[in-house]
Amino acid sequence: MRKINRLSREGAEAIAISGLQFLVENPDALGRFLALTGIGPGDIRAAAQEPGFLTGVLEFYLEDESLLLAFAASQSIRPMMIAAARLVLSPEDSELS
């Protein structure tokens, strides 16, 4: 029988934090993210403490397939792990999608 591994909240947060770091290293993507969220460059640290911020980072990747694939490749993870992490961080929103 095959064992099912579940992504923990800590694992999901780690993926989202890595996603934020990847954005910071990619100025064009970061600019789009900031423009869409309305967050100023100097406000990222404060915004990152807000509930839902990490979910928003993951949702940003899920809206841009090429960025999603680049991030997943940089982390050596499957792209579907980003969607799984988003679900773990905000399961109550999954029924709205």
Backbone as a printed PyTorch tensor [residue, N CA C, xyz], in Angstrom:
tensor([[[  0.8310,  -1.1710,   0.0000],
         [  0.0000,   0.0000,   0.0000],
         [  0.8850,   1.2480,   0.0000]],

        [[  0.5200,   2.2010,  -0.7890],
         [  1.3110,   3.4220,  -0.9580],
         [  1.0250,   4.4170,   0.1660]],

        [[  2.0890,   4.9730,   0.7280],
         [  1.9500,   5.9610,   1.7940],
         [  1.6630,   7.3320,   1.1710]],

        [[  0.7060,   8.0480,   1.7470],
         [  0.3630,   9.3890,   1.2660],
         [  1.0440,  10.4090,   2.1610]],

        [[  1.8630,  11.2400,   1.5610],
         [  2.5190,  12.3130,   2.3120],
         [  1.6640,  13.5560,   2.2170]],

        [[  1.4130,  14.1660,   3.3400],
         [  0.6370,  15.4040,   3.3680],
         [  1.5770,  16.5620,   3.6240]],

        [[  1.3090,  17.6510,   2.9550],
         [  2.1000,  18.8600,   3.1260],
         [  1.6620,  19.5290,   4.4160]],

        [[  2.6030,  19.7870,   5.3060],
         [  2.2950,  20.4500,   6.5690],
         [  2.1490,  21.9520,   6.3540]],

        [[  1.5750,  22.6170,   7.3270],
         [  1.4640,  24.0680,   7.2620],
         [  2.8630,  24.6870,   7.1870]],

        [[  3.7880,  24.1620,   7.9450],
         [  5.1590,  24.6770,   7.9270],
         [  5.7910,  24.4950,   6.5540]],

        [[  5.5340,  23.3520,   5.9310],
         [  6.0470,  23.1110,   4.5800],
         [  5.4370,  24.0650,   3.5700]],

        [[  4.1380,  24.3100,   3.7130],
         [  3.4510,  25.2410,   2.8090],
         [  3.9900,  26.6560,   2.9880]],

        [[  4.2020,  27.0510,   4.2410],
         [  4.7670,  28.3780,   4.5070],
         [  6.1720,  28.5000,   3.9300]],

        [[  6.9490,  27.4300,   4.0310],
         [  8.3080,  27.4440,   3.4810],
         [  8.2740,  27.6330,   1.9630]],

        [[  7.3380,  26.9810,   1.2900],
         [  7.2110,  27.1520,  -0.1630],
         [  6.8470,  28.6000,  -0.4790]],

        [[  5.9000,  29.1570,   0.2630],
         [  5.4670,  30.5420,   0.0150],
         [  6.5960,  31.5360,   0.2920]],

        [[  7.3530,  31.3120,   1.3520],
         [  8.4720,  32.2010,   1.6660],
         [  9.5380,  32.1070,   0.5750]],

        [[  9.7860,  30.8990,   0.0890],
         [ 10.7150,  30.7360,  -1.0350],
         [ 10.1870,  31.4570,  -2.2690]],

        [[  8.8670,  31.4120,  -2.4470],
         [  8.2450,  32.1320,  -3.5610],
         [  8.4590,  33.6280,  -3.4560]],

        [[  8.3480,  34.1580,  -2.2560],
         [  8.5950,  35.5890,  -2.0450],
         [ 10.0570,  35.9210,  -2.3370]],

        [[ 10.9620,  35.0830,  -1.8860],
         [ 12.3830,  35.2980,  -2.1630],
         [ 12.6550,  35.2550,  -3.6610]],

        [[ 12.0000,  34.3410,  -4.3600],
         [ 12.1680,  34.2420,  -5.8100],
         [ 11.6740,  35.5150,  -6.4830]],

        [[ 10.5610,  36.0700,  -6.0010],
         [ 10.0520,  37.3270,  -6.5580],
         [ 11.0540,  38.4520,  -6.3620]],

        [[ 11.6290,  38.5370,  -5.1710],
         [ 12.5920,  39.6000,  -4.8780],
         [ 13.7980,  39.5150,  -5.8110]],

        [[ 14.1520,  38.3070,  -6.2120],
         [ 15.2870,  38.1110,  -7.1170],
         [ 14.9190,  38.3510,  -8.5820]],

        [[ 13.6410,  38.5700,  -8.8690],
         [ 13.1600,  38.7800, -10.2360],
         [ 12.3830,  40.0910, -10.2990]],

        [[ 13.0810,  41.1940, -10.5500],
         [ 12.4580,  42.5260, -10.4750],
         [ 11.1910,  42.7010, -11.3050]],

        [[ 11.1240,  42.1230, -12.4950],
         [  9.9120,  42.2740, -13.3070],
         [  8.7090,  41.6210, -12.6340]],

        [[  8.9150,  40.4070, -12.1440],
         [  7.8370,  39.6940, -11.4660],
         [  7.4620,  40.4120, -10.1680]],

        [[  8.4460,  40.8780,  -9.4350],
         [  8.1710,  41.6070,  -8.2020],
         [  7.3680,  42.8680,  -8.4940]],

        [[  7.7170,  43.5710,  -9.5530],
         [  6.9880,  44.7760,  -9.9310],
         [  5.5300,  44.4750, -10.2310]],

        [[  5.2690,  43.3840, -10.9470],
         [  3.8900,  42.9890, -11.2360],
         [  3.1470,  42.6280,  -9.9570]],

        [[  3.8190,  41.8970,  -9.0780],
         [  3.2100,  41.4980,  -7.8120],
         [  2.8390,  42.7280,  -6.9820]],

        [[  3.7630,  43.6650,  -6.8790],
         [  3.4970,  44.8770,  -6.1030],
         [  2.3750,  45.6950,  -6.7190]],

        [[  2.3630,  45.7890,  -8.0340],
         [  1.3160,  46.5510,  -8.7150],
         [ -0.0630,  45.9140,  -8.4870]],

        [[ -0.1240,  44.5920,  -8.5500],
         [ -1.4030,  43.9040,  -8.3610],
         [ -1.9000,  43.9740,  -6.9240]],

        [[ -0.9790,  43.9560,  -5.9840],
         [ -1.3770,  43.9510,  -4.5750],
         [ -1.5220,  45.3460,  -3.9960]],

        [[ -0.8980,  46.3260,  -4.6500],
         [ -0.9320,  47.6860,  -4.1210],
         [  0.0540,  47.9040,  -2.9920]],

        [[  0.9470,  46.9750,  -2.8040],
         [  1.9630,  47.0850,  -1.7540],
         [  3.1530,  47.8540,  -2.3100]],

        [[  3.6680,  48.7810,  -1.5310],
         [  4.8620,  49.5150,  -1.9300],
         [  6.1060,  48.7050,  -1.6240]],

        [[  7.1950,  48.9530,  -2.3450],
         [  8.4330,  48.1970,  -2.1220],
         [  8.9100,  48.2360,  -0.6700]],

        [[  8.7220,  49.3510,  -0.0120],
         [  9.1660,  49.4660,   1.3750],
         [  8.2180,  48.8340,   2.3780]],

        [[  7.0790,  48.3660,   1.8980],
         [  6.0620,  47.8200,   2.8010],
         [  5.9780,  46.3000,   2.7890]],

        [[  6.8580,  45.6560,   2.0560],
         [  6.7730,  44.1960,   1.9050],
         [  6.9170,  43.4920,   3.2480]],

        [[  7.8800,  43.8950,   4.0500],
         [  8.0880,  43.2200,   5.3430],
         [  6.8420,  43.3060,   6.2190]],

        [[  6.2620,  44.4800,   6.3010],
         [  5.0540,  44.6510,   7.1170],
         [  3.8970,  43.8500,   6.5320]],

        [[  3.7550,  43.8930,   5.2230],
         [  2.6600,  43.1620,   4.5710],
         [  2.8010,  41.6570,   4.7780]],

        [[  4.0340,  41.1730,   4.8020],
         [  4.2820,  39.7390,   4.9560],
         [  3.7730,  39.2110,   6.2960]],

        [[  3.5720,  40.0900,   7.2510],
         [  3.0610,  39.6810,   8.5580],
         [  1.5360,  39.5750,   8.5870]],

        [[  0.8880,  40.0700,   7.5570],
         [ -0.5710,  40.0770,   7.5000],
         [ -1.1170,  38.6950,   7.1330]],

        [[ -2.2490,  38.3330,   7.7470],
         [ -2.8720,  37.0530,   7.3650],
         [ -3.2220,  37.0650,   5.8760]],

        [[ -2.9710,  35.9870,   5.2370],
         [ -3.3130,  35.8680,   3.8250],
         [ -2.2220,  36.3010,   2.8670]],

        [[ -1.1690,  36.9460,   3.3590],
         [ -0.1240,  37.4200,   2.4550],
         [  0.5530,  36.2590,   1.7370]],

        [[  0.9480,  35.2370,   2.4800],
         [  1.6330,  34.1090,   1.8510],
         [  0.7250,  33.3860,   0.8620]],

        [[ -0.5610,  33.3160,   1.1840],
         [ -1.5200,  32.7480,   0.2380],
         [ -1.5240,  33.5720,  -1.0420]],

        [[ -1.4810,  34.8810,  -0.8970],
         [ -1.4620,  35.7720,  -2.0570],
         [ -0.2320,  35.5690,  -2.9220]],

        [[  0.8980,  35.3170,  -2.2870],
         [  2.1300,  35.0460,  -3.0400],
         [  1.9340,  33.8020,  -3.9080]],

        [[  1.3890,  32.7530,  -3.3160],
         [  1.1720,  31.5140,  -4.0670],
         [  0.1380,  31.7030,  -5.1690]],

        [[ -0.9050,  32.4530,  -4.8890],
         [ -1.9260,  32.7180,  -5.9130],
         [ -1.3340,  33.4850,  -7.0940]],

        [[ -0.3950,  34.3660,  -6.8140],
         [  0.2720,  35.1110,  -7.8800],
         [  0.9560,  34.1460,  -8.8360]],

        [[  1.6340,  33.1360,  -8.3040],
         [  2.2780,  32.1310,  -9.1580],
         [  1.2460,  31.3220,  -9.9410]],

        [[  0.1490,  31.0050,  -9.2980],
         [ -0.8690,  30.1820,  -9.9510],
         [ -1.5620,  30.9100, -11.0990]],

        [[ -1.4290,  32.2120, -11.1470],
         [ -2.0210,  33.0150, -12.2260],
         [ -1.0770,  33.2010, -13.4170]],

        [[  0.1800,  32.7900, -13.2800],
         [  1.1820,  33.0100, -14.3310],
         [  1.9730,  31.7130, -14.5300]],

        [[  1.5630,  30.9410, -15.5260],
         [  2.1460,  29.6160, -15.7220],
         [  3.6600,  29.6460, -15.9290]],

        [[  4.1630,  30.5890, -16.7230],
         [  5.6100,  30.6120, -16.9680],
         [  6.3770,  30.9300, -15.6880]],

        [[  5.8500,  31.8250, -14.8810],
         [  6.4890,  32.1530, -13.6050],
         [  6.3720,  30.9660, -12.6430]],

        [[  5.2260,  30.3270, -12.6410],
         [  5.0180,  29.1380, -11.8170],
         [  6.0470,  28.0640, -12.1480]],

        [[  6.2260,  27.7970, -13.4350],
         [  7.1730,  26.7630, -13.8570],
         [  8.6100,  27.1370, -13.5180]],

        [[  8.9510,  28.4120, -13.6730],
         [ 10.3050,  28.8640, -13.3440],
         [ 10.5750,  28.7280, -11.8510]],

        [[  9.6060,  29.1340, -11.0410],
         [  9.7720,  29.0190,  -9.5890],
         [  9.8700,  27.5590,  -9.1690]],

        [[  8.9700,  26.7230,  -9.6760],
         [  8.9910,  25.3030,  -9.3220],
         [ 10.3330,  24.6700,  -9.7020]],

        [[ 10.8340,  24.9940, -10.8800],
         [ 12.1270,  24.4530, -11.3090],
         [ 13.2530,  24.9280, -10.4000]],

        [[ 13.1890,  26.1880,  -9.9810],
         [ 14.2480,  26.7260,  -9.1130],
         [ 14.2700,  26.0390,  -7.7470]],

        [[ 13.1190,  25.5020,  -7.3380],
         [ 13.0050,  24.8380,  -6.0450],
         [ 13.0460,  23.3180,  -6.1540]],

        [[ 13.1420,  22.8220,  -7.3820],
         [ 13.1200,  21.3770,  -7.6480],
         [ 11.8770,  20.7150,  -7.0480]],

        [[ 10.7290,  21.3880,  -7.2550],
         [  9.4580,  20.8250,  -6.8140],
         [  8.5010,  20.7770,  -8.0040]],

        [[  7.4910,  19.9500,  -7.8930],
         [  6.4680,  19.8990,  -8.9400],
         [  5.5890,  21.1340,  -8.8260]],

        [[  5.1560,  21.7050,  -9.9340],
         [  4.2850,  22.8820,  -9.8860],
         [  3.0190,  22.6660,  -9.0600]],

        [[  2.5050,  21.4470,  -9.0380],
         [  1.2910,  21.1970,  -8.2640],
         [  1.5170,  21.3490,  -6.7590]],

        [[  2.7740,  21.3260,  -6.3190],
         [  3.0660,  21.5500,  -4.9030],
         [  2.7310,  22.9800,  -4.4920]],

        [[  2.8220,  23.8990,  -5.4290],
         [  2.4930,  25.2950,  -5.1380],
         [  0.9860,  25.4130,  -4.9100]],

        [[  0.2160,  24.7290,  -5.7220],
         [ -1.2370,  24.7130,  -5.5260],
         [ -1.5900,  24.0130,  -4.2110]],

        [[ -0.8960,  22.9410,  -3.8970],
         [ -1.1420,  22.2330,  -2.6410],
         [ -0.8090,  23.1250,  -1.4440]],

        [[  0.2880,  23.8600,  -1.5400],
         [  0.6740,  24.7630,  -0.4540],
         [ -0.3740,  25.8540,  -0.2710]],

        [[ -0.8980,  26.3610,  -1.3660],
         [ -1.9350,  27.3850,  -1.2900],
         [ -3.1740,  26.8430,  -0.5840]],

        [[ -3.5360,  25.6090,  -0.8820],
         [ -4.6850,  24.9750,  -0.2520],
         [ -4.4510,  24.7760,   1.2480]],

        [[ -3.2550,  24.3710,   1.6180],
         [ -2.9410,  24.1760,   3.0350],
         [ -3.0210,  25.5030,   3.7930]],

        [[ -2.5230,  26.5720,   3.1830],
         [ -2.5050,  27.8660,   3.8700],
         [ -3.8790,  28.5060,   3.9760]],

        [[ -4.7570,  28.1860,   3.0530],
         [ -6.0760,  28.8210,   3.0680],
         [ -7.1470,  27.8470,   2.5840]],

        [[ -7.3930,  26.7930,   3.3550],
         [ -8.3510,  25.7720,   2.9090],
         [ -9.7810,  26.2900,   2.7890]],

        [[-10.1350,  27.2820,   3.5850],
         [-11.5090,  27.7920,   3.5420],
         [-11.8090,  28.4980,   2.2250]],

        [[-10.7880,  29.0070,   1.5320],
         [-10.9840,  29.6690,   0.2570],
         [-11.0800,  28.6830,  -0.9060]],

        [[-10.7150,  27.4280,  -0.6950],
         [-10.6740,  26.4570,  -1.7920],
         [-12.0570,  26.1890,  -2.3740]],

        [[-13.0910,  26.3180,  -1.5710],
         [-14.4320,  26.0490,  -2.0690],
         [-14.9590,  27.1710,  -2.9370]],

        [[-14.2980,  28.3380,  -2.8830],
         [-14.7280,  29.4760,  -3.6860],
         [-14.1940,  29.4020,  -5.0980]],

        [[-13.1250,  28.6330,  -5.2950],
         [-12.4790,  28.5680,  -6.6070],
         [-13.2510,  27.7090,  -7.5690]]])
